[in-house]
Amino acid sequence: IEYAYNLNFPLHLFHGVISEPWSAFSVNSPAVILETIKQAENRANALLIRLYESHGSCVTTTLSTSLSVQEAW
């Protein structure tokens, strides 16, 4: 699934914007795909994050972020 995403949604690089590779979010299970990160439509300064389990199983995962989080639910 990771290879399919990399093929269908290639990484776009912008030279001179970020000096080192950086990601705001990471998931510790290869079965869990972080598919969408978008601004919430009805709350200022809030993000909506969509994750899904891609292997048809039941897993426990941890979503980590380098952003300052005040609340998650």
MORA-V997125 format. One record per helix or strand. SS is the DSSP state (~ for helix, > for strand). FROM is the first residue (numbers start at 0). LEN is the number of residues. Records with the same first field share a line. If there is no record, write none. Layout:
BEGIN
SS = FROM-LEN + FROM-LEN
END
This chain:
BEGIN
~ = 1-7
> = 24-3 + 31-8 + 46-7 + 62-3
END
